[in-house]
Amino acid sequence: MDTNILLESGTNELEVLEFTLGDNHYGINVAKIREILVYQPVTPVPNSHPSVEGIFMPRDVMMTVINLKQCLGMEQEEKDKGLFIITNFNKLNIAFHVDAVLGIHRVSWESIIKPDSTINTEENSASTGVIKMDDKLIIILDFEQIVTNISPETGLKVSDLDDMDRERCESPILIAEDSPLLSRLITDCLKKSGYTNLIITMNGQEAWEKLTEYKKEGMVREKVHCIITDIEMPLMDGHRLTKLVKEDDIMKKIPLIIFSSLVNEEMRRKGERLGADAQLTKPEIGNLVAAIDRLIDKSFED
């Protein structure tokens, strides 16, 4: 989908597509969207998840259609109306059935409100943030969590680490990840692979504050041997964090890995321009461990 707006890398901004389900307003990061299509008939798949309407093949590419109203427990109306938002993340092409699309808003991550634990829990993540715009609230849905709830194997491939028997490694790793569930899964996987000295932060702002605190102590390179960051996070996103780290004369020597569902061709170019040392999609937890091994070893050689 071409929005005709090319965001400069590291500006801590994003574009949100606003859409409706009934009378409620929701949002999705434009970076996840390929295109928007008028509703097309779908073919039901026997024994599929209740939220899966079926499949269809625009331009000879088979896609699963997910009914968002069904996912969110909303009242169902006629299913043969509305729009399909065609998305691509975690190397998956998925269509989400919505009622209407209202437009695109350019906002700062600083203006996005992080839902508290009354809305988001580790087991049931409803949204990644809320935008207050005029007299309405736009809820940015956690599309990765929605898909993982329907098909758990699309999440982190923890099985990649089943045969990994490694010695304990004390190298400290700083993690910036706003999803409580993914943060725990990444932490568990890294501990399983031997990395037990982990510093957990909930967004880029928290991570940057930790780094600047360590820098003031004169210990940043001793206290952080590697940084792992998501891209989509409230207050400060991963691209902004990467920009700040790689523009700092001392911190730039710390290996930084972008680990996100949004690592597509365009996002990879942005990450490269900002100086990221590696970029991986979220299912690739085994590759993440290999990248950490390689980059930490290389950093000690420099």
C-alpha positions in Angstrom: 0.0 0.0 0.0 1.5 3.3 -1.0 0.5 6.1 1.4 2.7 8.7 -0.4 4.3 9.4 2.9 7.9 8.2 3.5 8.8 8.5 7.1 12.4 9.4 7.8 14.2 6.7 9.7 14.5 7.2 13.5 12.0 10.1 13.9 9.9 8.2 16.4 6.8 8.5 14.3 4.4 6.1 12.6 1.4 6.2 10.4 -1.8 4.6 11.7 -4.6 3.5 9.5 -7.9 4.1 11.3 -10.8 1.6 10.7 -14.1 0.8 12.3 -15.8 -2.3 13.6 -19.3 -1.3 14.4 -19.2 2.0 16.2 -15.7 1.4 17.6 -12.5 2.9 16.2 -9.3 0.9 15.8 -5.8 1.3 14.3 -3.1 -0.6 12.6 0.5 0.5 11.8 0.6 1.3 8.0 4.0 -0.5 7.9 2.1 -3.8 8.2 -0.3 -3.1 5.3 0.1 -4.2 1.7 -3.2 -3.0 0.3 -6.9 -2.6 1.0 -9.5 -4.5 -1.0 -13.3 -4.4 -1.1 -14.9 -7.6 0.3 -14.6 -10.6 -1.9 -16.3 -14.0 -1.4 -14.1 -16.5 0.6 -14.0 -20.2 0.6 -14.6 -21.7 4.1 -12.0 -24.2 5.4 -13.3 -27.2 7.3 -12.4 -27.5 11.0 -10.6 -24.1 11.0 -10.6 -21.7 13.9 -14.0 -19.9 14.5 -12.4 -16.5 13.7 -11.1 -17.7 10.3 -13.7 -16.9 7.6 -11.8 -18.9 5.0 -9.4 -18.3 2.2 -9.2 -16.4 -1.1 -6.6 -15.8 -3.8 -6.1 -12.2 -5.0 -3.6 -12.2 -7.8 -2.9 -16.0 -7.3 -1.6 -15.6 -3.7 -3.6 -17.6 -1.2 -4.5 -15.7 2.0 -6.3 -16.5 5.2 -9.2 -14.1 6.0 -9.7 -13.3 9.7 -12.9 -11.8 11.0 -11.8 -9.2 13.5 -15.3 -8.9 15.0 -15.3 -12.6 15.8 -11.8 -12.2 17.4 -13.0 -9.4 19.6 -16.2 -11.0 20.6 -18.4 -8.4 18.9 -21.9 -8.9 17.5 -21.8 -10.3 14.0 -23.7 -8.6 11.2 -23.7 -9.5 7.5 -20.3 -10.9 6.6 -20.4 -10.2 2.9 -19.7 -6.5 3.3 -16.8 -4.3 4.4 -13.2 -4.3 3.5 -10.1 -6.6 3.7 -7.0 -5.0 5.1 -4.2 -7.1 3.5 -1.2 -7.3 5.9 2.3 -8.7 5.9 4.2 -9.4 9.2 6.1 -12.3 10.6 6.5 -13.5 7.0 2.7 -14.0 6.7 0.2 -12.6 4.4 -3.2 -12.2 6.2 -6.4 -10.4 5.4 -8.4 -8.8 8.2 -12.1 -8.2 7.6 -13.2 -4.8 8.9 -16.3 -2.6 8.4 -14.8 0.6 7.0 -11.5 2.5 6.7 -11.5 6.2 7.7 -8.0 7.4 6.9 -4.3 7.6 7.9 -2.9 9.6 10.8 0.8 10.4 11.3 1.5 10.4 15.0 4.5 10.2 17.4 5.1 7.2 19.6 5.3 9.6 22.5 1.6 10.4 22.1 0.5 6.7 22.2 -0.8 5.7 25.6 0.3 2.2 26.8 -2.7 0.2 28.1 -2.3 -0.8 31.7 -2.7 -4.3 33.2 -6.5 -3.9 33.5 -6.6 -4.1 29.7 -3.5 -6.0 28.8 -2.2 -9.1 30.5 0.5 -11.5 29.5 -2.1 -14.1 28.5 -4.5 -11.7 26.8 -3.0 -8.8 25.0 -5.8 -6.7 23.6 -3.9 -3.8 22.2 -0.4 -2.2 21.8 -1.6 1.3 22.5 -4.4 3.9 22.5 -4.5 7.2 20.6 -6.7 10.1 21.8 -7.8 12.1 18.7 -10.4 14.8 19.0 -13.3 13.3 20.9 -12.5 9.7 20.3 -10.1 6.9 21.3 -8.4 4.8 18.6 -7.2 1.4 19.9 -4.2 0.0 18.1 -4.8 -3.7 18.1 -2.2 -6.3 18.8 -2.4 -8.1 15.4 0.5 -10.4 16.2 -1.2 -11.6 19.4 -4.5 -12.1 17.5 -2.8 -14.3 14.9 -0.8 -16.2 17.6 -4.0 -16.9 19.5 -5.5 -18.4 16.3 -2.4 -20.3 15.3 0.3 -20.6 18.1 2.9 -22.0 15.7 3.1 -18.5 14.0 4.7 -17.1 17.2 8.2 -17.6 18.4 9.6 -21.0 17.2 10.7 -22.1 20.7 11.3 -25.6 19.3 14.4 -24.2 17.5 16.1 -24.3 20.9 15.1 -27.9 21.9 18.5 -29.4 21.0 20.5 -26.5 22.4 22.7 -27.5 25.3 25.0 -24.6 26.2 27.1 -23.3 29.0 26.0 -20.3 31.0 27.1 -17.0 29.6 27.3 -13.9 31.8 27.3 -11.4 28.9 24.6 -8.8 29.8 21.9 -8.3 27.2 19.4 -5.3 27.2 16.0 -6.1 25.8 13.4 -3.5 24.7 10.0 -5.3 24.1 6.6 -3.9 25.1 4.6 -7.1 24.8 4.6 -8.9 28.2 4.1 -12.3 26.6 6.9 -11.8 24.0 9.2 -10.3 26.6 8.8 -13.4 28.7 9.2 -15.8 25.8 12.3 -14.1 24.6 13.7 -14.1 28.1 12.9 -17.8 28.6 14.5 -18.6 25.2 17.7 -16.7 25.9 18.0 -18.2 29.3 17.6 -21.7 27.7 20.4 -20.8 25.3 22.7 -19.8 28.2 22.2 -16.1 28.4 21.0 -15.4 31.9 22.2 -11.8 32.6 19.2 -10.0 31.1 18.0 -6.4 31.5 14.3 -6.1 30.6 12.7 -2.8 29.5 9.2 -2.2 28.2 10.0 0.3 25.4 12.8 2.3 23.7 12.5 5.1 26.2 13.2 2.8 29.2 16.1 1.2 27.3 17.6 4.5 26.5 17.3 5.7 30.1 19.2 2.6 31.2 21.9 3.1 28.7 22.4 6.8 29.5 22.5 5.9 33.2 25.2 3.3 32.6 27.1 5.8 30.4 27.1 8.4 33.2 28.6 5.7 35.5 31.3 5.1 32.8 30.2 1.4 32.6 27.9 1.2 29.6 30.0 -1.2 27.5 30.7 -3.4 30.6 27.0 -3.4 31.6 25.5 -4.0 28.1 27.2 -6.4 25.6 24.2 -6.5 23.2 20.9 -4.7 22.7 17.7 -6.4 21.3 14.9 -4.2 20.3 11.4 -4.4 18.9 10.3 -1.7 16.4 6.7 -1.0 17.5 6.8 0.4 21.1 5.0 3.3 22.8 7.1 6.4 23.9 10.1 5.5 21.8 10.2 2.9 19.0 13.1 0.7 18.1 14.3 2.7 15.1 14.6 5.8 17.3 16.5 3.8 19.9 18.8 2.5 17.2 19.5 6.0 15.9 20.3 7.3 19.3 22.6 4.4 20.2 24.5 4.4 16.9 25.0 8.2 16.9 26.7 8.0 20.4 30.5 7.6 20.2 30.6 5.1 23.0 27.4 3.2 22.7 27.7 2.7 18.9 30.2 -0.1 19.6 27.5 -2.2 21.4 25.9 -4.7 18.9 22.2 -3.9 18.3 19.7 -6.4 16.9 16.3 -5.4 15.7 13.9 -8.3 16.4 10.5 -7.5 15.1 7.5 -8.8 13.1 7.9 -5.7 10.8 11.3 -6.7 9.3 10.4 -6.6 5.6 12.4 -5.2 2.7 11.6 -1.5 3.4 12.1 -1.8 7.2 15.4 -3.7 6.6 16.7 -0.7 4.6 15.7 1.7 7.3 17.4 -0.4 9.9 20.6 -0.6 7.8 20.6 3.2 7.4 20.4 3.6 11.2 23.3 1.2 11.8 21.5 -1.9 13.2 24.0 -4.8 13.3 21.3 -7.5 12.6 17.6 -7.6 11.8 15.4 -10.7 12.3 11.7 -11.5 12.2 10.2 -12.7 15.5 9.6 -16.3 14.7 13.4 -16.8 14.2 14.4 -17.2 17.8 17.1 -19.7 16.9 18.6 -17.2 14.5 18.4 -14.6 17.1 20.6 -16.6 19.5 23.1 -17.3 16.6 23.2 -13.5 15.9 23.9 -12.7 19.5 26.7 -15.2 19.7 28.3 -13.9 16.5 28.0 -10.2 17.4 29.1 -10.4 21.0 32.2 -12.4 19.9 33.0 -9.9 17.2 32.6 -6.9 19.5 35.3 -8.3 21.8 37.6 -8.6 18.9 37.3 -4.9 18.0 
